[in-house]
């Protein structure tokens, strides 16, 4: 179980690699539009201003795995945080 997280300082995007599966998160919480890409496939998402939670099922090594990705504005509206859960276990958070 290897985990790798990268952040591009010139972009708001985050990339999380977990067990050779890549999750790209392109958040725009101030306008209510987020993009999530799992292994180069866009994941359908619905969001609104301020908070966004996406739950999707992926197949990894012939097993179903649930991911929960939450993007929300901080309480003072000066930034946002991202929490990624895999099978209800946090694999990334900057909260």
Biopython code that builds the backbone (N, CA, C, O; Angstrom):
import numpy as np
from Bio.PDB.StructureBuilder import StructureBuilder

atoms = [
    (1, "UNK", "N", (0.833, -1.160, 0.000)),
    (1, "UNK", "CA", (0.000, 0.000, 0.000)),
    (1, "UNK", "C", (0.889, 1.238, 0.000)),
    (1, "UNK", "O", (1.423, 1.629, 1.038)),
    (2, "UNK", "N", (1.040, 1.839, -1.148)),
    (2, "UNK", "CA", (1.849, 3.039, -1.278)),
    (2, "UNK", "C", (0.934, 4.216, -1.544)),
    (2, "UNK", "O", (-0.052, 4.104, -2.273)),
    (3, "UNK", "N", (1.271, 5.341, -0.948)),
    (3, "UNK", "CA", (0.496, 6.550, -1.153)),
    (3, "UNK", "C", (1.444, 7.673, -1.533)),
    (3, "UNK", "O", (2.515, 7.831, -0.946)),
    (4, "UNK", "N", (1.034, 8.443, -2.520)),
    (4, "UNK", "CA", (1.827, 9.580, -2.960)),
    (4, "UNK", "C", (0.869, 10.728, -3.234)),
    (4, "UNK", "O", (-0.154, 10.541, -3.893)),
    (5, "UNK", "N", (1.189, 11.903, -2.738)),
    (5, "UNK", "CA", (0.366, 13.083, -2.959)),
    (5, "UNK", "C", (1.236, 14.181, -3.527)),
    (5, "UNK", "O", (2.339, 14.428, -3.041)),
    (6, "UNK", "N", (0.738, 14.834, -4.552)),
    (6, "UNK", "CA", (1.491, 15.955, -5.113)),
    (6, "UNK", "C", (0.583, 17.165, -5.213)),
    (6, "UNK", "O", (-0.637, 17.050, -5.330)),
    (7, "UNK", "N", (1.205, 18.314, -5.163)),
    (7, "UNK", "CA", (0.494, 19.579, -5.281)),
    (7, "UNK", "C", (1.297, 20.482, -6.189)),
    (7, "UNK", "O", (2.490, 20.698, -5.972)),
    (8, "UNK", "N", (0.647, 21.002, -7.195)),
    (8, "UNK", "CA", (1.293, 21.928, -8.117)),
    (8, "UNK", "C", (1.054, 23.344, -7.601)),
    (8, "UNK", "O", (-0.096, 23.781, -7.562)),
    (9, "UNK", "N", (2.095, 24.077, -7.203)),
    (9, "UNK", "CA", (1.890, 25.417, -6.647)),
    (9, "UNK", "C", (1.304, 26.401, -7.642)),
    (9, "UNK", "O", (0.749, 27.422, -7.235)),
    (10, "UNK", "N", (1.410, 26.124, -8.934)),
    (10, "UNK", "CA", (0.854, 27.011, -9.955)),
    (10, "UNK", "C", (-0.604, 26.672, -10.263)),
    (10, "UNK", "O", (-1.237, 27.334, -11.086)),
    (11, "UNK", "N", (-1.123, 25.670, -9.621)),
    (11, "UNK", "CA", (-2.487, 25.214, -9.878)),
    (11, "UNK", "C", (-3.105, 24.801, -8.546)),
    (11, "UNK", "O", (-2.395, 24.541, -7.574)),
    (12, "UNK", "N", (-4.417, 24.744, -8.511)),
    (12, "UNK", "CA", (-5.115, 24.303, -7.308)),
    (12, "UNK", "C", (-5.301, 22.793, -7.280)),
    (12, "UNK", "O", (-5.878, 22.262, -6.331)),
    (13, "UNK", "N", (-4.826, 22.096, -8.296)),
    (13, "UNK", "CA", (-5.078, 20.667, -8.394)),
    (13, "UNK", "C", (-4.240, 19.858, -7.412)),
    (13, "UNK", "O", (-3.134, 20.251, -7.042)),
    (14, "UNK", "N", (-4.793, 18.713, -6.995)),
    (14, "UNK", "CA", (-4.102, 17.748, -6.144)),
    (14, "UNK", "C", (-4.115, 16.419, -6.880)),
    (14, "UNK", "O", (-5.088, 16.089, -7.557)),
    (15, "UNK", "N", (-3.044, 15.662, -6.751)),
    (15, "UNK", "CA", (-2.968, 14.322, -7.313)),
    (15, "UNK", "C", (-2.613, 13.368, -6.196)),
    (15, "UNK", "O", (-1.627, 13.563, -5.486)),
    (16, "UNK", "N", (-3.425, 12.334, -6.046)),
    (16, "UNK", "CA", (-3.202, 11.321, -5.019)),
    (16, "UNK", "C", (-3.055, 9.984, -5.731)),
    (16, "UNK", "O", (-3.926, 9.581, -6.502)),
    (17, "UNK", "N", (-1.964, 9.311, -5.471)),
    (17, "UNK", "CA", (-1.747, 7.980, -6.031)),
    (17, "UNK", "C", (-1.749, 7.006, -4.867)),
    (17, "UNK", "O", (-0.945, 7.118, -3.942)),
    (18, "UNK", "N", (-2.662, 6.050, -4.927)),
    (18, "UNK", "CA", (-2.837, 5.084, -3.851)),
    (18, "UNK", "C", (-2.959, 3.706, -4.487)),
    (18, "UNK", "O", (-3.891, 3.464, -5.254)),
    (19, "UNK", "N", (-2.042, 2.807, -4.185)),
    (19, "UNK", "CA", (-2.031, 1.455, -4.781)),
    (19, "UNK", "C", (-2.073, 1.517, -6.313)),
    (19, "UNK", "O", (-2.829, 0.780, -6.947)),
    (20, "UNK", "N", (-1.275, 2.380, -6.889)),
    (20, "UNK", "CA", (-1.179, 2.555, -8.345)),
    (20, "UNK", "C", (-2.466, 3.073, -8.985)),
    (20, "UNK", "O", (-2.615, 2.984, -10.203)),
    (21, "UNK", "N", (-3.386, 3.604, -8.208)),
    (21, "UNK", "CA", (-4.592, 4.243, -8.725)),
    (21, "UNK", "C", (-4.455, 5.740, -8.514)),
    (21, "UNK", "O", (-4.079, 6.190, -7.431)),
    (22, "UNK", "N", (-4.756, 6.495, -9.534)),
    (22, "UNK", "CA", (-4.514, 7.938, -9.520)),
    (22, "UNK", "C", (-5.832, 8.699, -9.431)),
    (22, "UNK", "O", (-6.748, 8.483, -10.225)),
    (23, "UNK", "N", (-5.907, 9.593, -8.452)),
    (23, "UNK", "CA", (-7.066, 10.469, -8.292)),
    (23, "UNK", "C", (-6.574, 11.897, -8.463)),
    (23, "UNK", "O", (-5.700, 12.356, -7.728)),
    (24, "UNK", "N", (-7.137, 12.589, -9.430)),
    (24, "UNK", "CA", (-6.815, 14.000, -9.650)),
    (24, "UNK", "C", (-8.019, 14.820, -9.212)),
    (24, "UNK", "O", (-9.150, 14.546, -9.614)),
    (25, "UNK", "N", (-7.767, 15.820, -8.391)),
    (25, "UNK", "CA", (-8.829, 16.676, -7.881)),
    (25, "UNK", "C", (-8.533, 18.100, -8.328)),
    (25, "UNK", "O", (-7.475, 18.654, -8.030)),
    (26, "UNK", "N", (-9.481, 18.678, -9.045)),
    (26, "UNK", "CA", (-9.355, 20.050, -9.525)),
    (26, "UNK", "C", (-10.485, 20.862, -8.892)),
    (26, "UNK", "O", (-11.545, 21.013, -9.499)),
    (27, "UNK", "N", (-10.274, 21.387, -7.680)),
    (27, "UNK", "CA", (-11.357, 22.062, -6.958)),
    (27, "UNK", "C", (-11.531, 23.518, -7.368)),
    (27, "UNK", "O", (-10.562, 24.224, -7.647)),
    (28, "UNK", "N", (-12.767, 23.943, -7.396)),
    (28, "UNK", "CA", (-13.122, 25.353, -7.569)),
    (28, "UNK", "C", (-14.319, 25.628, -6.673)),
    (28, "UNK", "O", (-15.401, 25.937, -7.172)),
    (29, "UNK", "N", (-14.146, 25.522, -5.351)),
    (29, "UNK", "CA", (-15.289, 25.626, -4.438)),
    (29, "UNK", "C", (-15.939, 26.997, -4.408)),
    (29, "UNK", "O", (-17.094, 27.119, -3.998)),
    (30, "UNK", "N", (-15.226, 28.032, -4.832)),
    (30, "UNK", "CA", (-15.800, 29.368, -4.786)),
    (30, "UNK", "C", (-16.843, 29.585, -5.876)),
    (30, "UNK", "O", (-17.646, 30.514, -5.793)),
    (31, "UNK", "N", (-16.835, 28.726, -6.905)),
    (31, "UNK", "CA", (-17.855, 28.830, -7.952)),
    (31, "UNK", "C", (-18.712, 27.574, -8.031)),
    (31, "UNK", "O", (-19.585, 27.473, -8.893)),
    (32, "UNK", "N", (-18.471, 26.616, -7.140)),
    (32, "UNK", "CA", (-19.294, 25.418, -7.077)),
    (32, "UNK", "C", (-19.048, 24.430, -8.189)),
    (32, "UNK", "O", (-19.953, 23.690, -8.575)),
    (33, "UNK", "N", (-17.836, 24.405, -8.712)),
    (33, "UNK", "CA", (-17.525, 23.470, -9.795)),
    (33, "UNK", "C", (-16.236, 22.737, -9.468)),
    (33, "UNK", "O", (-15.187, 23.358, -9.302)),
    (34, "UNK", "N", (-16.314, 21.422, -9.377)),
    (34, "UNK", "CA", (-15.150, 20.600, -9.090)),
    (34, "UNK", "C", (-15.047, 19.518, -10.156)),
    (34, "UNK", "O", (-16.051, 19.093, -10.727)),
    (35, "UNK", "N", (-13.832, 19.084, -10.413)),
    (35, "UNK", "CA", (-13.599, 17.992, -11.350)),
    (35, "UNK", "C", (-12.751, 16.943, -10.645)),
    (35, "UNK", "O", (-11.724, 17.253, -10.042)),
    (36, "UNK", "N", (-13.203, 15.695, -10.732)),
    (36, "UNK", "CA", (-12.455, 14.578, -10.174)),
    (36, "UNK", "C", (-12.208, 13.581, -11.287)),
    (36, "UNK", "O", (-13.120, 13.201, -12.020)),
    (37, "UNK", "N", (-10.952, 13.164, -11.399)),
    (37, "UNK", "CA", (-10.567, 12.206, -12.438)),
    (37, "UNK", "C", (-9.922, 11.015, -11.739)),
    (37, "UNK", "O", (-8.945, 11.162, -11.005)),
    (38, "UNK", "N", (-10.487, 9.828, -11.981)),
    (38, "UNK", "CA", (-9.967, 8.604, -11.391)),
    (38, "UNK", "C", (-9.386, 7.744, -12.503)),
    (38, "UNK", "O", (-10.113, 7.319, -13.401)),
    (39, "UNK", "N", (-8.090, 7.484, -12.455)),
    (39, "UNK", "CA", (-7.388, 6.703, -13.489)),
    (39, "UNK", "C", (-7.746, 7.186, -14.901)),
    (39, "UNK", "O", (-8.114, 6.397, -15.771)),
    (40, "UNK", "N", (-7.627, 8.492, -15.101)),
    (40, "UNK", "CA", (-7.855, 9.165, -16.387)),
    (40, "UNK", "C", (-9.298, 9.106, -16.864)),
    (40, "UNK", "O", (-9.556, 9.342, -18.044)),
    (41, "UNK", "N", (-10.245, 8.800, -15.988)),
    (41, "UNK", "CA", (-11.663, 8.795, -16.328)),
    (41, "UNK", "C", (-12.381, 9.803, -15.434)),
    (41, "UNK", "O", (-12.312, 9.691, -14.211)),
    (42, "UNK", "N", (-13.072, 10.792, -16.023)),
    (42, "UNK", "CA", (-13.809, 11.756, -15.202)),
    (42, "UNK", "C", (-14.921, 11.071, -14.411)),
    (42, "UNK", "O", (-15.603, 10.177, -14.912)),
    (43, "UNK", "N", (-15.083, 11.505, -13.185)),
    (43, "UNK", "CA", (-16.127, 10.981, -12.318)),
    (43, "UNK", "C", (-17.265, 11.997, -12.308)),
    (43, "UNK", "O", (-17.025, 13.178, -12.058)),
    (44, "UNK", "N", (-18.509, 11.564, -12.578)),
    (44, "UNK", "CA", (-19.639, 12.509, -12.527)),
    (44, "UNK", "C", (-19.753, 13.126, -11.141)),
    (44, "UNK", "O", (-19.593, 12.446, -10.127)),
    (45, "UNK", "N", (-20.031, 14.414, -11.115)),
    (45, "UNK", "CA", (-20.107, 15.092, -9.827)),
    (45, "UNK", "C", (-21.147, 16.196, -9.864)),
    (45, "UNK", "O", (-21.463, 16.750, -10.917)),
    (46, "UNK", "N", (-21.666, 16.497, -8.691)),
    (46, "UNK", "CA", (-22.611, 17.582, -8.508)),
    (46, "UNK", "C", (-22.144, 18.365, -7.306)),
    (46, "UNK", "O", (-21.881, 17.795, -6.247)),
    (47, "UNK", "N", (-22.041, 19.662, -7.463)),
    (47, "UNK", "CA", (-21.590, 20.477, -6.351)),
    (47, "UNK", "C", (-22.365, 21.772, -6.284)),
    (47, "UNK", "O", (-23.132, 22.097, -7.190)),
    (48, "UNK", "N", (-22.165, 22.501, -5.219)),
    (48, "UNK", "CA", (-22.756, 23.815, -5.100)),
    (48, "UNK", "C", (-21.787, 24.698, -4.337)),
    (48, "UNK", "O", (-20.796, 24.214, -3.790)),
    (49, "UNK", "N", (-22.063, 25.953, -4.301)),
    (49, "UNK", "CA", (-21.156, 26.902, -3.673)),
    (49, "UNK", "C", (-20.897, 26.521, -2.222)),
    (49, "UNK", "O", (-21.830, 26.372, -1.433)),
    (50, "UNK", "N", (-19.649, 26.368, -1.885)),
    (50, "UNK", "CA", (-19.255, 26.180, -0.499)),
    (50, "UNK", "C", (-18.920, 24.767, -0.077)),
    (50, "UNK", "O", (-18.011, 24.570, 0.729)),
    (51, "UNK", "N", (-19.626, 23.776, -0.596)),
    (51, "UNK", "CA", (-19.367, 22.418, -0.152)),
    (51, "UNK", "C", (-19.698, 21.436, -1.271)),
    (51, "UNK", "O", (-20.596, 21.660, -2.083)),
    (52, "UNK", "N", (-18.949, 20.355, -1.284)),
    (52, "UNK", "CA", (-19.089, 19.374, -2.341)),
    (52, "UNK", "C", (-18.646, 18.028, -1.797)),
    (52, "UNK", "O", (-17.551, 17.914, -1.247)),
    (53, "UNK", "N", (-19.469, 17.020, -1.941)),
    (53, "UNK", "CA", (-19.089, 15.667, -1.551)),
    (53, "UNK", "C", (-19.407, 14.737, -2.709)),
    (53, "UNK", "O", (-20.514, 14.752, -3.249)),
    (54, "UNK", "N", (-18.433, 13.937, -3.080)),
    (54, "UNK", "CA", (-18.619, 12.995, -4.179)),
    (54, "UNK", "C", (-18.310, 11.596, -3.667)),
    (54, "UNK", "O", (-17.263, 11.363, -3.062)),
    (55, "UNK", "N", (-19.223, 10.674, -3.911)),
    (55, "UNK", "CA", (-19.040, 9.275, -3.537)),
    (55, "UNK", "C", (-19.107, 8.471, -4.822)),
    (55, "UNK", "O", (-20.052, 8.603, -5.599)),
    (56, "UNK", "N", (-18.099, 7.636, -5.043)),
    (56, "UNK", "CA", (-18.129, 6.781, -6.218)),
    (56, "UNK", "C", (-17.491, 5.440, -5.909)),
    (56, "UNK", "O", (-16.700, 5.308, -4.975)),
    (57, "UNK", "N", (-17.850, 4.453, -6.708)),
    (57, "UNK", "CA", (-17.347, 3.091, -6.553)),
    (57, "UNK", "C", (-16.372, 2.820, -7.693)),
    (57, "UNK", "O", (-16.657, 3.123, -8.852)),
    (58, "UNK", "N", (-15.236, 2.254, -7.360)),
    (58, "UNK", "CA", (-14.228, 1.877, -8.356)),
    (58, "UNK", "C", (-13.929, 0.391, -8.187)),
    (58, "UNK", "O", (-14.135, -0.184, -7.118)),
    (59, "UNK", "N", (-13.442, -0.215, -9.262)),
    (59, "UNK", "CA", (-13.033, -1.614, -9.209)),
    (59, "UNK", "C", (-11.512, -1.647, -9.180)),
    (59, "UNK", "O", (-10.852, -1.184, -10.110)),
    (60, "UNK", "N", (-10.967, -2.197, -8.108)),
    (60, "UNK", "CA", (-9.526, -2.316, -7.944)),
    (60, "UNK", "C", (-9.199, -3.768, -7.616)),
    (60, "UNK", "O", (-9.681, -4.320, -6.627)),
    (61, "UNK", "N", (-8.392, -4.361, -8.442)),
    (61, "UNK", "CA", (-7.990, -5.761, -8.251)),
    (61, "UNK", "C", (-9.205, -6.664, -8.045)),
    (61, "UNK", "O", (-9.229, -7.494, -7.135)),
    (62, "UNK", "N", (-10.203, -6.492, -8.896)),
    (62, "UNK", "CA", (-11.429, -7.286, -8.907)),
    (62, "UNK", "C", (-12.275, -7.134, -7.646)),
    (62, "UNK", "O", (-13.080, -8.011, -7.332)),
    (63, "UNK", "N", (-12.101, -6.031, -6.924)),
    (63, "UNK", "CA", (-12.908, -5.740, -5.735)),
    (63, "UNK", "C", (-13.512, -4.344, -5.886)),
    (63, "UNK", "O", (-12.902, -3.452, -6.476)),
    (64, "UNK", "N", (-14.708, -4.170, -5.349)),
    (64, "UNK", "CA", (-15.341, -2.862, -5.363)),
    (64, "UNK", "C", (-14.815, -2.037, -4.193)),
    (64, "UNK", "O", (-14.739, -2.516, -3.062)),
    (65, "UNK", "N", (-14.457, -0.799, -4.481)),
    (65, "UNK", "CA", (-13.898, 0.104, -3.477)),
    (65, "UNK", "C", (-14.678, 1.411, -3.530)),
    (65, "UNK", "O", (-14.919, 1.955, -4.607)),
    (66, "UNK", "N", (-15.070, 1.911, -2.359)),
    (66, "UNK", "CA", (-15.814, 3.162, -2.302)),
    (66, "UNK", "C", (-14.887, 4.313, -1.922)),
    (66, "UNK", "O", (-14.120, 4.218, -0.964)),
    (67, "UNK", "N", (-14.969, 5.388, -2.680)),
    (67, "UNK", "CA", (-14.231, 6.609, -2.388)),
    (67, "UNK", "C", (-15.217, 7.711, -2.022)),
    (67, "UNK", "O", (-16.261, 7.854, -2.658)),
    (68, "UNK", "N", (-14.883, 8.489, -0.997)),
    (68, "UNK", "CA", (-15.650, 9.671, -0.602)),
    (68, "UNK", "C", (-14.694, 10.849, -0.670)),
    (68, "UNK", "O", (-13.665, 10.863, 0.005)),
    (69, "UNK", "N", (-15.034, 11.823, -1.477)),
    (69, "UNK", "CA", (-14.179, 13.002, -1.617)),
    (69, "UNK", "C", (-15.003, 14.222, -1.226)),
    (69, "UNK", "O", (-16.058, 14.486, -1.804)),
    (70, "UNK", "N", (-14.509, 14.957, -0.240)),
    (70, "UNK", "CA", (-15.205, 16.152, 0.235)),
    (70, "UNK", "C", (-14.308, 17.364, 0.029)),
    (70, "UNK", "O", (-13.135, 17.370, 0.402)),
    (71, "UNK", "N", (-14.897, 18.387, -0.574)),
    (71, "UNK", "CA", (-14.220, 19.673, -0.765)),
    (71, "UNK", "C", (-15.148, 20.722, -0.163)),
    (71, "UNK", "O", (-16.310, 20.819, -0.558)),
    (72, "UNK", "N", (-14.652, 21.501, 0.781)),
    (72, "UNK", "CA", (-15.511, 22.483, 1.440)),
    (72, "UNK", "C", (-14.710, 23.725, 1.796)),
    (72, "UNK", "O", (-13.501, 23.674, 2.026)),
    (73, "UNK", "N", (-15.428, 24.843, 1.834)),
    (73, "UNK", "CA", (-14.797, 26.086, 2.267)),
    (73, "UNK", "C", (-14.553, 26.026, 3.764)),
    (73, "UNK", "O", (-15.327, 25.431, 4.514)),
    (74, "UNK", "N", (-13.474, 26.646, 4.178)),
    (74, "UNK", "CA", (-13.190, 26.737, 5.610)),
    (74, "UNK", "C", (-14.207, 27.689, 6.245)),
    (74, "UNK", "O", (-14.845, 28.476, 5.546)),
    (75, "UNK", "N", (-14.354, 27.617, 7.553)),
    (75, "UNK", "CA", (-15.393, 28.381, 8.245)),
    (75, "UNK", "C", (-15.275, 29.885, 8.024)),
    (75, "UNK", "O", (-16.278, 30.596, 8.088)),
    (76, "UNK", "N", (-14.063, 30.380, 7.764)),
    (76, "UNK", "CA", (-13.862, 31.815, 7.568)),
    (76, "UNK", "C", (-13.851, 32.191, 6.088)),
    (76, "UNK", "O", (-13.605, 33.349, 5.747)),
    (77, "UNK", "N", (-14.118, 31.218, 5.197)),
    (77, "UNK", "CA", (-14.194, 31.407, 3.747)),
    (77, "UNK", "C", (-12.877, 31.867, 3.125)),
    (77, "UNK", "O", (-12.881, 32.387, 2.009)),
    (78, "UNK", "N", (-11.752, 31.689, 3.820)),
    (78, "UNK", "CA", (-10.454, 32.070, 3.282)),
    (78, "UNK", "C", (-9.681, 30.825, 2.884)),
    (78, "UNK", "O", (-8.575, 30.600, 3.376)),
    (79, "UNK", "N", (-10.230, 30.040, 2.028)),
    (79, "UNK", "CA", (-9.600, 28.809, 1.577)),
    (79, "UNK", "C", (-10.564, 27.649, 1.696)),
    (79, "UNK", "O", (-11.729, 27.822, 2.056)),
    (80, "UNK", "N", (-10.073, 26.485, 1.395)),
    (80, "UNK", "CA", (-10.905, 25.288, 1.418)),
    (80, "UNK", "C", (-10.049, 24.109, 1.866)),
    (80, "UNK", "O", (-8.824, 24.203, 1.944)),
    (81, "UNK", "N", (-10.709, 23.018, 2.154)),
    (81, "UNK", "CA", (-9.993, 21.799, 2.507)),
    (81, "UNK", "C", (-10.533, 20.635, 1.689)),
    (81, "UNK", "O", (-11.652, 20.670, 1.178)),
    (82, "UNK", "N", (-9.705, 19.606, 1.582)),
    (82, "UNK", "CA", (-10.058, 18.400, 0.834)),
    (82, "UNK", "C", (-9.844, 17.204, 1.752)),
    (82, "UNK", "O", (-8.817, 17.102, 2.425)),
    (83, "UNK", "N", (-10.810, 16.311, 1.775)),
    (83, "UNK", "CA", (-10.688, 15.048, 2.506)),
    (83, "UNK", "C", (-11.040, 13.922, 1.544)),
    (83, "UNK", "O", (-12.097, 13.940, 0.913)),
    (84, "UNK", "N", (-10.145, 12.939, 1.435)),
    (84, "UNK", "CA", (-10.376, 11.774, 0.571)),
    (84, "UNK", "C", (-10.392, 10.535, 1.454)),
    (84, "UNK", "O", (-9.445, 10.270, 2.195)),
    (85, "UNK", "N", (-11.488, 9.777, 1.362)),
    (85, "UNK", "CA", (-11.602, 8.533, 2.117)),
    (85, "UNK", "C", (-11.713, 7.372, 1.143)),
    (85, "UNK", "O", (-12.361, 7.473, 0.101)),
    (86, "UNK", "N", (-11.076, 6.281, 1.500)),
    (86, "UNK", "CA", (-11.173, 5.037, 0.734)),
    (86, "UNK", "C", (-11.662, 3.972, 1.705)),
    (86, "UNK", "O", (-10.996, 3.676, 2.696)),
    (87, "UNK", "N", (-12.809, 3.407, 1.423)),
    (87, "UNK", "CA", (-13.425, 2.421, 2.313)),
    (87, "UNK", "C", (-13.597, 3.014, 3.718)),
    (87, "UNK", "O", (-13.364, 2.338, 4.720)),
    (88, "UNK", "N", (-14.005, 4.279, 3.775)),
    (88, "UNK", "CA", (-14.261, 5.019, 5.018)),
    (88, "UNK", "C", (-13.016, 5.293, 5.859)),
    (88, "UNK", "O", (-13.129, 5.684, 7.021)),
    (89, "UNK", "N", (-11.834, 5.093, 5.283)),
    (89, "UNK", "CA", (-10.579, 5.392, 5.961)),
    (89, "UNK", "C", (-9.929, 6.584, 5.253)),
    (89, "UNK", "O", (-9.799, 6.575, 4.029)),
    (90, "UNK", "N", (-9.528, 7.590, 5.993)),
    (90, "UNK", "CA", (-8.933, 8.785, 5.389)),
    (90, "UNK", "C", (-7.573, 8.441, 4.802)),
    (90, "UNK", "O", (-6.698, 7.913, 5.487)),
    (91, "UNK", "N", (-7.412, 8.753, 3.511)),
    (91, "UNK", "CA", (-6.096, 8.550, 2.869)),
    (91, "UNK", "C", (-5.438, 9.892, 2.562)),
    (91, "UNK", "O", (-4.236, 9.946, 2.300)),
    (92, "UNK", "N", (-6.225, 10.990, 2.591)),
    (92, "UNK", "CA", (-5.648, 12.323, 2.404)),
    (92, "UNK", "C", (-6.582, 13.342, 3.053)),
    (92, "UNK", "O", (-7.803, 13.244, 2.929)),
    (93, "UNK", "N", (-6.003, 14.309, 3.738)),
    (93, "UNK", "CA", (-6.761, 15.413, 4.287)),
    (93, "UNK", "C", (-5.831, 16.583, 4.536)),
    (93, "UNK", "O", (-4.713, 16.407, 5.021)),
    (94, "UNK", "N", (-6.290, 17.765, 4.207)),
    (94, "UNK", "CA", (-5.542, 18.971, 4.564)),
    (94, "UNK", "C", (-6.400, 19.857, 5.448)),
    (94, "UNK", "O", (-6.265, 21.080, 5.449)),
    (95, "UNK", "N", (-7.275, 19.223, 6.191)),
    (95, "UNK", "CA", (-8.204, 19.933, 7.073)),
    (95, "UNK", "C", (-7.494, 20.474, 8.242)),
    (95, "UNK", "O", (-8.110, 21.105, 9.100)),
]
sb = StructureBuilder()
sb.init_structure("model")
sb.init_model(0)
sb.init_chain("A")
sb.init_seg("    ")
for serial, (resi, resn, name, xyz) in enumerate(atoms, 1):
    if name == "N":
        sb.init_residue(resn, " ", resi, " ")
    sb.init_atom(name, np.array(xyz, "f"), 0.0, 1.0, " ", f" {name:<3s}", serial, name[0])
structure = sb.get_structure()
